[in-house]
Amino acid sequence: MGLVEEGEIMTSLPSRDLKIGIIIDKTMDVVGRNIAPALLYIAVIAGLGVAAGLVRGDPQQAVSFSAMIQASALGLAATVVGIIGSYLLIEAMLRRTGLVTQERDRRFFAYLGMSLLIGLAVGAGLIFLIIPGLVLMARWSVAPSLFIGRGMGIMDSLGKSWEATKGNEFTIIAASLAMMILFYALAFLPPFLFPQLGLVGTVIGQLGSAAASVISCALGVALFGLISARDTMGVFD
């Protein structure tokens, strides 16, 4: 069995084949094969987030204009580094699971644009109506792997992902929440429930957020393998 060719049409698995347990199992398998790059990603992203928090200081106290600028710059740097880091992490995950072996030119700027587009759409959906945001997240979950692993364009990646995940949205959402609920809780709850933790709470929050991003990347790679690359040798053979 060989690598799926770039021009090959993506076909969806029947809904009965894409189950929550299978998605979780394959996602954890992807993470397990990529511990080193995952830990490096978490360390860098969490470190930048903590640095931004330290510069920003206590939100209940007055902050100088220069501190606000520095914190904003660090926050922007963390966002850009996070997106580029996710590109490199997904690329490593695809290679280490045997889902892609062909060398391709890296397209960081295009990926940055696609990531911002997905983030804005999903974010808007989550703010106004939670379910639509989760559905968008599920339907576009394979797009990054298509973009990086198949060399597709932005719109083609989004379109193929949308088609491939049709009918499995809530299975993907359920699997995603089951794996990431703890990390999201660590990311958002400490500052509100335990403000006395200070720096420790900030570190816990940033580590939780970065770990959730790792799971999200691994989920997309796992779905790519389950849906569009069943005949690819590797973790999904």
N, C-alpha and C positions, 0 to 999 in steps of 0.2 A: 504494500500500500504506500502511496506517495503523497506528496504535498498537493493540496487543492490548488488548481491553477487559478490565476488571477481573474481570467475571464469567465470562469465557471459560474453558473447561476446558483445563487444561494437558495436552498430549500429549507423549509421549516420542518422540524420534527412534529409528529402528531402530539397534541396536547397531553395525551396520556403518558408519553415518554419523557416529558419535561416536568419532573416532580420536584417538590421542595427539597426532599432529602437528597436527591441526585445533585441538585444545584449546590447545596451546602457542601456535600462531600467533595465535589470537584473543585469548588472554590478553595476549600481548606487544603486540598492537594496542591493547587497552584501556589498558595502561600507557603506551604511546607517546602516546595522546591525552590523558593526564592527568599529564604530567610535573610540572607546577607543583604541583598539590595533593598528588601523591605525595611530592615532595621536602619540602614543608612538613610533611606528616605524619611523615616520617622524622626531620626535624630536631627537631620537638617531642618525639616519643616517645623518641628516642635521647637527647636532652638531659635529659629527666626521669630516664631510666635511669642515665645517667652521674652525675647529681647525687645520686641515691640511693646509688650505689656509692661516691662520694666521702665521703658522710656516714657510710656503714657502715664504711669503712676496711678495713684488712687483716683478713681473716677469721681469720688465725693469731694475731692479737694481741687482747688484751682490749679490749672495746668498752664504753663507758659506757652506762648505762641511757638517758640523754637522747639519745645518738647512735642507739641502737636505735629509740627512739620516732620520732625524726626520719626515719630511714631507712625505717621502716615506713610512716610517713605519706606520704613521697615515693613509695614503692612503690605504695601504694593509689591515690594521685593519678595515677600513671602508668597504672595499670590502668583507672581510670575515664576518664581523658582518652583512653587508647588506644581504648576501646570507643566513646566518643562520636566520636572522630576517625575511626574506621572507618565509622561511620554516615555522617558527612559525606563521607568519601572515596568510599564506594559510591554515595551520592546523586549526587556529581559525575560519577563514572564512568558511571552510568546515563544521565545527561543528555548528557554529551559524546559518547557513542556512539549517541545517538538512540534509546535503548531505552525512555526514559520522558520525557514532556514535561509531564504533568499535575502541577499544584501539589498537594502533600499536606501535611497537618499533620505536623510532626516529633514522633515518639514516642520520645524518648530513654530514658525510664525503662522502657518496655516492651521496647525493644531491648536495654537493659542486662540485663534479666531473661532474655531469650532467649539472649543471648551467654553469660551465666554458666551457664545450663542446658546449652548445647551444650559449653562449655568443660569443665564438670565431667564430663559424660558421656564426651566424647572423652578427657579426661585420665585418667579411671578405666580406660577401655579400653586406653589406651596403657601404663599402669602394669602392669596385671595380664596382659593379653594384647595385644600390639602390633597384630595384624591387626584385631581388632574395633574398636579405637580409630580406625584408619585408615578402616575401612568406614563408621563413624558419621560421620567427617569428610566423606567423599565423599557419603554419602546426604543430608546436611544442608547441603551446600555452596551450594545455590541458595536456601536459606531466607532469608538476609539480603536478597537482591535482591527476593524476593517480598514480604517484609515492608515494605521501603522503596519499591520500585517499583510494587507492586500495592496496597499498603495493607492487606494481609491481617493477620489476627491471628497470634499466636505459634504456636498449635497448628496452624492452617491452613497457615501457612508451612512448618512442619516436616513436616507430613503431605504437602503437595504436592511438596516437595523430595524426600521419601522415595520417592514414587511416580515422579517424573520421572527420577530417576537410577538406578532399578532396572535391573539388567543391565549397567550401565556403571561399577560401583564401581571395579573394578581398572584400567580405562582412566583414570578420573579420578585414582586414586591414583598411577599410573605417571607421568602428566603432571605432577601436583603435585610429586612427588619430583624429577623431572627438572629442574623449574624452581627448586626451593627448596633442593636439597641443598647447594649452595654457600653460600647465606645461612645455613642452619642450622649448617653447619660453622664459618662465621665467628662465629656467635652463641655456640657452646658450646665450641669447641676451644681458642681462644687462652688462656683462664684456666688450663686444665689443661696444655697443651703448652708455653706460653710465659709462665709466671707473672712472669718478669722484666720483661715489657712494662709491667706496672703499669697506669697510666692509659690508655696507648695501647691495650692489650689490652681494657680495659673499653669504650673508645670503639668499637673494631672490633666487639666483641661486640654492643653495643647497636645499632649501625648495621646489622649483619647481621640481628638479630632484627626490627627495624623494617622492613627491606626485605622480609623473608619475609612479614610481615603485609600489606604492599602487594600482593605477588604473590598472596596468599591472597584478598584482596578482589577483585582483578582476575580471578582464576580464577572466583570465584562469579558475577561479572557476565558473563564470557564464556560460562559454562555456561547462565546465564539466557537469553542471546541465542541460543545454539545449540539449547537444548532447548525453551524456552517462548515465544520471540518471533521465530520465523523470518520472520514477515510484518511485522516492524517495520523501518522504514527506518533506515539508519545503518550502522554498521560491519559489521552482519550481513546487509545486503541483498544 
